[in-house]
Amino acid sequence: MPKMVFIERDGTRKEVEAPLGLSVLEIAHRNSVDIEGACEGSLACSTCHVIVDASWFGKLAKPTEDEEDMLDLAFDLQETSRLGCQLIMTDALDGLVVKLPAGSRNAGG
């Protein structure tokens, strides 16, 4: 089973099983990681914003224009920011490391 690591807001590393085909948001929810996902993965908010470890960022598919538009609304936006609902686990992402931002902003509100 592939694994991934969430770095929580307090700096704690949480390694979890990451089933293939699930999104980072779904994996977070299955493992009680504090990511909101207010729109339930429908690409209508930025509350599942994660900061991808720089060593992994280049291995990801490019974000869609819709994802980039939502990321513009994200709190604590970084160069390696992505939406967790858009990152789907594959064998190539086994070991993926993402950090939770300092907070979130729900523009959909």
Backbone as JSON Lines, residues from 0, in Angstrom:
{"i":0,"aa":"M","n":[0.85,-1.2,0.0],"ca":[0.0,0.0,0.0],"c":[0.89,1.25,0.0]}
{"i":1,"aa":"P","n":[0.66,2.15,-0.95],"ca":[1.43,3.41,-0.94],"c":[1.17,4.19,0.35]}
{"i":2,"aa":"K","n":[2.12,5.03,0.68],"ca":[1.99,5.87,1.87],"c":[2.2,7.32,1.47]}
{"i":3,"aa":"M","n":[1.75,8.23,2.33],"ca":[2.06,9.65,2.17],"c":[2.2,10.25,3.55]}
{"i":4,"aa":"V","n":[2.8,11.44,3.6],"ca":[3.04,12.11,4.87],"c":[2.35,13.48,4.85]}
{"i":5,"aa":"F","n":[1.59,13.73,5.9],"ca":[1.04,15.06,6.14],"c":[1.88,15.72,7.23]}
{"i":6,"aa":"I","n":[2.29,16.96,7.02],"ca":[2.94,17.73,8.07],"c":[1.88,18.69,8.6]}
{"i":7,"aa":"E","n":[1.46,18.42,9.82],"ca":[0.34,19.17,10.38],"c":[0.78,20.58,10.78]}
{"i":8,"aa":"R","n":[-0.18,21.41,11.13],"ca":[0.1,22.83,11.42],"c":[1.11,23.01,12.54]}
{"i":9,"aa":"D","n":[1.15,22.06,13.49],"ca":[2.1,22.18,14.6],"c":[3.45,21.55,14.27]}
{"i":10,"aa":"G","n":[3.62,21.08,13.02],"ca":[4.89,20.5,12.6],"c":[4.97,18.99,12.75]}
{"i":11,"aa":"T","n":[3.95,18.37,13.33],"ca":[3.91,16.91,13.5],"c":[3.83,16.22,12.14]}
{"i":12,"aa":"R","n":[4.67,15.2,11.95],"ca":[4.61,14.4,10.72],"c":[3.68,13.22,10.95]}
{"i":13,"aa":"K","n":[2.73,13.03,10.06],"ca":[1.77,11.94,10.19],"c":[1.83,11.1,8.91]}
{"i":14,"aa":"E","n":[2.44,9.92,8.99],"ca":[2.5,9.03,7.83],"c":[1.26,8.15,7.82]}
{"i":15,"aa":"V","n":[0.61,8.08,6.67],"ca":[-0.64,7.33,6.55],"c":[-0.63,6.48,5.29]}
{"i":16,"aa":"E","n":[-1.48,5.46,5.27],"ca":[-1.67,4.69,4.05],"c":[-2.44,5.55,3.06]}
{"i":17,"aa":"A","n":[-2.06,5.44,1.78],"ca":[-2.65,6.29,0.75],"c":[-3.12,5.42,-0.41]}
{"i":18,"aa":"P","n":[-4.36,4.9,-0.33],"ca":[-4.86,4.01,-1.38],"c":[-4.85,4.67,-2.76]}
{"i":19,"aa":"L","n":[-4.43,3.9,-3.75],"ca":[-4.4,4.39,-5.13],"c":[-5.78,4.85,-5.56]}
{"i":20,"aa":"G","n":[-5.83,5.96,-6.29],"ca":[-7.09,6.46,-6.82],"c":[-7.82,7.42,-5.91]}
{"i":21,"aa":"L","n":[-7.41,7.51,-4.64],"ca":[-8.04,8.46,-3.74],"c":[-7.32,9.8,-3.82]}
{"i":22,"aa":"S","n":[-8.04,10.87,-3.53],"ca":[-7.4,12.19,-3.52],"c":[-6.73,12.42,-2.17]}
{"i":23,"aa":"V","n":[-5.81,13.37,-2.15],"ca":[-5.15,13.75,-0.89],"c":[-6.21,14.19,0.13]}
{"i":24,"aa":"L","n":[-7.25,14.88,-0.33],"ca":[-8.33,15.28,0.57],"c":[-9.02,14.07,1.18]}
{"i":25,"aa":"E","n":[-9.36,13.07,0.36],"ca":[-10.02,11.86,0.88],"c":[-9.12,11.12,1.86]}
{"i":26,"aa":"I","n":[-7.83,11.04,1.54],"ca":[-6.88,10.37,2.42],"c":[-6.78,11.11,3.75]}
{"i":27,"aa":"A","n":[-6.76,12.43,3.7],"ca":[-6.73,13.24,4.93],"c":[-7.94,12.95,5.8]}
{"i":28,"aa":"H","n":[-9.12,12.95,5.19],"ca":[-10.34,12.71,5.96],"c":[-10.38,11.32,6.56]}
{"i":29,"aa":"R","n":[-9.88,10.32,5.84],"ca":[-9.84,8.95,6.37],"c":[-8.91,8.81,7.57]}
{"i":30,"aa":"N","n":[-7.97,9.75,7.69],"ca":[-6.95,9.65,8.73],"c":[-7.0,10.79,9.74]}
{"i":31,"aa":"S","n":[-8.15,11.45,9.82],"ca":[-8.38,12.53,10.79],"c":[-7.34,13.64,10.71]}
{"i":32,"aa":"V","n":[-6.91,13.96,9.48],"ca":[-6.02,15.1,9.26],"c":[-6.91,16.32,9.08]}
{"i":33,"aa":"D","n":[-6.52,17.43,9.69],"ca":[-7.37,18.62,9.75],"c":[-7.35,19.43,8.45]}
{"i":34,"aa":"I","n":[-8.0,18.88,7.42],"ca":[-8.23,19.61,6.17],"c":[-9.73,19.68,5.99]}
{"i":35,"aa":"E","n":[-10.25,20.88,5.74],"ca":[-11.69,21.05,5.71],"c":[-12.34,20.43,4.47]}
{"i":36,"aa":"G","n":[-12.02,20.93,3.29],"ca":[-12.69,20.44,2.09],"c":[-14.16,20.8,2.07]}
{"i":37,"aa":"A","n":[-14.48,22.07,2.26],"ca":[-15.87,22.52,2.41],"c":[-16.75,22.16,1.22]}
{"i":38,"aa":"C","n":[-16.18,22.16,0.01],"ca":[-17.01,21.88,-1.17],"c":[-17.0,20.4,-1.53]}
{"i":39,"aa":"E","n":[-16.4,19.57,-0.68],"ca":[-16.35,18.12,-0.86],"c":[-15.7,17.71,-2.17]}
{"i":40,"aa":"G","n":[-14.67,18.46,-2.57],"ca":[-13.9,18.07,-3.75],"c":[-14.48,18.5,-5.08]}
{"i":41,"aa":"S","n":[-15.43,19.44,-5.07],"ca":[-16.05,19.86,-6.33],"c":[-15.36,21.07,-6.96]}
{"i":42,"aa":"L","n":[-14.19,21.42,-6.46],"ca":[-13.38,22.52,-7.01],"c":[-14.11,23.86,-6.93]}
{"i":43,"aa":"A","n":[-14.79,24.07,-5.79],"ca":[-15.53,25.31,-5.59],"c":[-15.04,26.09,-4.37]}
{"i":44,"aa":"C","n":[-13.93,25.68,-3.78],"ca":[-13.38,26.4,-2.64],"c":[-11.87,26.13,-2.6]}
{"i":45,"aa":"S","n":[-11.19,26.68,-1.61],"ca":[-9.76,26.43,-1.48],"c":[-9.41,25.87,-0.11]}
{"i":46,"aa":"T","n":[-10.39,25.29,0.58],"ca":[-10.16,24.84,1.97],"c":[-9.38,23.53,2.06]}
{"i":47,"aa":"C","n":[-9.1,22.88,0.93],"ca":[-8.26,21.67,0.96],"c":[-6.84,21.98,0.47]}
{"i":48,"aa":"H","n":[-6.49,23.27,0.5],"ca":[-5.17,23.74,0.09],"c":[-4.08,23.03,0.9]}
{"i":49,"aa":"V","n":[-3.1,22.47,0.19],"ca":[-1.92,21.89,0.82],"c":[-0.68,22.45,0.13]}
{"i":50,"aa":"I","n":[0.43,22.41,0.85],"ca":[1.7,22.86,0.29],"c":[2.53,21.61,0.05]}
{"i":51,"aa":"V","n":[2.78,21.32,-1.21],"ca":[3.5,20.1,-1.59],"c":[4.99,20.31,-1.35]}
{"i":52,"aa":"D","n":[5.64,19.31,-0.76],"ca":[7.09,19.36,-0.57],"c":[7.75,19.6,-1.93]}
{"i":53,"aa":"A","n":[8.72,20.49,-1.96],"ca":[9.33,20.9,-3.23],"c":[9.9,19.72,-4.01]}
{"i":54,"aa":"S","n":[10.4,18.71,-3.32],"ca":[10.98,17.56,-4.02],"c":[9.92,16.73,-4.75]}
{"i":55,"aa":"W","n":[8.67,16.91,-4.4],"ca":[7.56,16.17,-5.03],"c":[6.81,16.99,-6.06]}
{"i":56,"aa":"F","n":[6.92,18.3,-5.99],"ca":[6.07,19.17,-6.8],"c":[6.2,18.89,-8.3]}
{"i":57,"aa":"G","n":[7.39,18.66,-8.78],"ca":[7.61,18.41,-10.19],"c":[7.06,17.09,-10.69]}
{"i":58,"aa":"K","n":[6.7,16.19,-9.78],"ca":[6.16,14.88,-10.16],"c":[4.64,14.92,-10.34]}
{"i":59,"aa":"L","n":[4.03,16.05,-10.02],"ca":[2.58,16.16,-10.1],"c":[2.14,16.61,-11.48]}
{"i":60,"aa":"A","n":[0.94,16.2,-11.87],"ca":[0.34,16.73,-13.09],"c":[0.12,18.23,-12.9]}
{"i":61,"aa":"K","n":[0.18,18.97,-13.97],"ca":[-0.02,20.42,-13.89],"c":[-1.46,20.71,-13.43]}
{"i":62,"aa":"P","n":[-1.64,21.78,-12.64],"ca":[-3.0,22.12,-12.22],"c":[-3.83,22.64,-13.4]}
{"i":63,"aa":"T","n":[-5.12,22.4,-13.34],"ca":[-6.02,22.94,-14.37],"c":[-6.21,24.44,-14.12]}
{"i":64,"aa":"E","n":[-6.75,25.12,-15.1],"ca":[-7.04,26.55,-14.93],"c":[-8.03,26.76,-13.78]}
{"i":65,"aa":"D","n":[-9.02,25.87,-13.66],"ca":[-10.0,25.98,-12.57],"c":[-9.31,25.86,-11.21]}
{"i":66,"aa":"E","n":[-8.36,24.91,-11.09],"ca":[-7.65,24.75,-9.83],"c":[-6.82,26.0,-9.54]}
{"i":67,"aa":"E","n":[-6.15,26.53,-10.55],"ca":[-5.35,27.74,-10.35],"c":[-6.22,28.91,-9.9]}
{"i":68,"aa":"D","n":[-7.42,29.02,-10.46],"ca":[-8.35,30.09,-10.05],"c":[-8.71,29.96,-8.58]}
{"i":69,"aa":"M","n":[-8.98,28.74,-8.11],"ca":[-9.33,28.52,-6.71],"c":[-8.11,28.75,-5.81]}
{"i":70,"aa":"L","n":[-6.94,28.34,-6.28],"ca":[-5.72,28.55,-5.48],"c":[-5.47,30.04,-5.23]}
{"i":71,"aa":"D","n":[-5.86,30.88,-6.18],"ca":[-5.69,32.32,-6.0],"c":[-6.41,32.83,-4.75]}
{"i":72,"aa":"L","n":[-7.41,32.09,-4.3],"ca":[-8.18,32.47,-3.12],"c":[-7.64,31.86,-1.83]}
{"i":73,"aa":"A","n":[-6.66,30.99,-1.95],"ca":[-6.17,30.24,-0.78],"c":[-5.37,31.12,0.17]}
{"i":74,"aa":"F","n":[-5.5,30.84,1.44],"ca":[-4.73,31.5,2.48],"c":[-3.32,30.91,2.49]}
{"i":75,"aa":"D","n":[-2.3,31.72,2.71],"ca":[-0.91,31.25,2.84],"c":[-0.42,30.56,1.56]}
{"i":76,"aa":"L","n":[-0.78,31.11,0.4],"ca":[-0.41,30.53,-0.89],"c":[1.11,30.48,-1.04]}
{"i":77,"aa":"Q","n":[1.63,29.35,-1.51],"ca":[3.07,29.14,-1.71],"c":[3.3,28.72,-3.16]}
{"i":78,"aa":"E","n":[4.55,28.72,-3.61],"ca":[4.86,28.31,-4.98],"c":[4.47,26.86,-5.25]}
{"i":79,"aa":"T","n":[4.47,26.02,-4.23],"ca":[4.14,24.6,-4.42],"c":[2.75,24.26,-3.89]}
{"i":80,"aa":"S","n":[1.87,25.27,-3.79],"ca":[0.5,25.03,-3.32],"c":[-0.31,24.28,-4.36]}
{"i":81,"aa":"R","n":[-1.14,23.38,-3.88],"ca":[-2.11,22.66,-4.71],"c":[-3.37,22.43,-3.88]}
{"i":82,"aa":"L","n":[-4.44,22.04,-4.53],"ca":[-5.66,21.66,-3.83],"c":[-5.66,20.15,-3.63]}
{"i":83,"aa":"G","n":[-5.87,19.73,-2.41],"ca":[-5.83,18.3,-2.08],"c":[-6.84,17.48,-2.84]}
{"i":84,"aa":"C","n":[-7.97,18.09,-3.21],"ca":[-9.0,17.34,-3.94],"c":[-8.57,17.02,-5.36]}
{"i":85,"aa":"Q","n":[-7.54,17.71,-5.86],"ca":[-7.11,17.52,-7.24],"c":[-5.86,16.63,-7.35]}
{"i":86,"aa":"L","n":[-5.3,16.25,-6.23],"ca":[-4.11,15.38,-6.23],"c":[-4.56,13.95,-5.99]}
{"i":87,"aa":"I","n":[-4.48,13.12,-7.02],"ca":[-4.94,11.74,-6.95],"c":[-3.74,10.82,-6.75]}
{"i":88,"aa":"M","n":[-3.84,9.92,-5.78],"ca":[-2.73,9.05,-5.44],"c":[-2.45,8.04,-6.55]}
{"i":89,"aa":"T","n":[-1.18,7.93,-6.93],"ca":[-0.71,6.95,-7.91],"c":[0.53,6.28,-7.33]}
{"i":90,"aa":"D","n":[0.97,5.2,-7.96],"ca":[2.22,4.55,-7.52],"c":[3.38,5.52,-7.51]}
{"i":91,"aa":"A","n":[3.41,6.42,-8.5],"ca":[4.51,7.39,-8.63],"c":[4.55,8.36,-7.45]}
{"i":92,"aa":"L","n":[3.44,8.51,-6.74],"ca":[3.39,9.45,-5.61],"c":[3.56,8.76,-4.26]}
{"i":93,"aa":"D","n":[3.94,7.48,-4.25],"ca":[4.19,6.76,-3.0],"c":[5.27,7.5,-2.22]}
{"i":94,"aa":"G","n":[4.92,7.97,-1.02],"ca":[5.86,8.73,-0.19],"c":[5.62,10.23,-0.23]}
{"i":95,"aa":"L","n":[4.63,10.68,-1.01],"ca":[4.31,12.11,-1.15],"c":[4.27,12.8,0.21]}
{"i":96,"aa":"V","n":[4.84,14.0,0.28],"ca":[4.84,14.8,1.5],"c":[4.12,16.12,1.22]}
{"i":97,"aa":"V","n":[3.09,16.42,2.02],"ca":[2.39,17.69,1.92],"c":[2.28,18.31,3.31]}
{"i":98,"aa":"K","n":[2.32,19.64,3.32],"ca":[2.23,20.39,4.57],"c":[0.91,21.14,4.59]}
{"i":99,"aa":"L","n":[0.29,21.21,5.74],"ca":[-0.93,21.99,5.87],"c":[-0.56,23.46,6.02]}
{"i":100,"aa":"P","n":[-1.28,24.36,5.35],"ca":[-0.99,25.79,5.48],"c":[-1.33,26.28,6.88]}
{"i":101,"aa":"A","n":[-0.91,27.5,7.19],"ca":[-1.14,28.07,8.51],"c":[-2.63,28.19,8.85]}
{"i":102,"aa":"G","n":[-3.47,28.3,7.82],"ca":[-4.91,28.42,8.04],"c":[-5.61,28.22,6.72]}
{"i":103,"aa":"S","n":[-6.91,28.47,6.68],"ca":[-7.64,28.37,5.41],"c":[-8.64,29.5,5.34]}
{"i":104,"aa":"R","n":[-9.09,29.73,4.14],"ca":[-10.08,30.8,3.92],"c":[-11.17,30.18,3.05]}
{"i":105,"aa":"N","n":[-12.39,30.23,3.52],"ca":[-13.49,29.68,2.74],"c":[-14.27,30.81,2.1]}
{"i":106,"aa":"A","n":[-13.91,31.1,0.84],"ca":[-14.56,32.2,0.13],"c":[-16.0,31.86,-0.2]}
{"i":107,"aa":"G","n":[-16.32,30.57,-0.22],"ca":[-17.67,30.14,-0.56],"c":[-18.63,30.26,0.61]}
{"i":108,"aa":"G","n":[-18.07,30.54,1.77],"ca":[-18.69,30.72,2.92],"c":[-19.67,30.6,3.81]}
